[in-house]
Amino acid sequence: MARSWKHLYVVFRVEGDSVSFSQGQDPNLFITIKEIVDTADEAAAEVKRLDALNSGKGCRYIFQSAKYFAGSGPSSDG
């Protein structure tokens, strides 16, 4: 039986204008999850708000959708 999931939207803070790191360098130094919200509209609004609030601080905000699986994760059937 397939597991149920829902889309959530993750808002990230990205340090610097362009992120490039070397092998072995920790990406956590450049990328931080700021929050997770229920809709793409909420995520887009939060990215806009954070970009305005932190303009000139050498970072930017982006969002990406993700699947949330209740319990231990996706099932092995796909």
N, C-alpha and C positions, 0 to 999 in steps of 0.2 A: 504494500500500500504506500502510495506517495505521501510524503510529509507535507504539511501545510506551511506556507511561508507568506511573508508580506514584504513589499518594498519599503525601505526606509531611505533617508537621504543623509549622507554624512558630509558635514561642513569641515573642510581642512584649512589650516593656515600653512602657507608655503613661504619660507624665508627666502629672501633674495629675488631678483628679477628673473633669473633663470636658474633652475636647479640642475646641478651636475655634480655627481659625487663619484669618487673612485671606488674600485672594488675593495671591499672590506670596510669602507666608511659607513657609519651608521646613518641611515636615512632619517632616523628619529631626530637628528640634529637639524633637519630642514623642514620636516613635515609633522604637523600636530593635528590630531583630531580635536576640533573645538566643540562640536555637538552633533547630535543626531536628531533629526526631526521627521515628522510623518509625511510631509508632502514636498513636491518639487517647488511649489510656490513659496512655502515657508523657507526652504533652503535658499532659493534665489533672493528672497527678501533679506535673509540674514547675511548672505554674502555681500549684498549691496550695502547693508548697514555697517558691517565690519570693515569693508573697504573704505567707506567714508570716514569712519571713526579712526582708523589707523593709517590713513594716507600719509605718506612721507616717512613711514617707519621701516621701509625696506621689506615689506611682506605683501602678500596678496591672499585672497580667499577664493576657494573653489568648492564645488560640491559634486558628489558622485552618488548614484543610486547603489544600493546594496540590498541583498535578500537577507531577511531575518528569519531564521528557522527556530521555532520554539523547541527547547530541549537541547539535544546534543549535536545537532547539525543536519545536513542534508542526508537523505537516504541513499543507499547504494544503487537504487534503480533509476538514477538520472537526475 
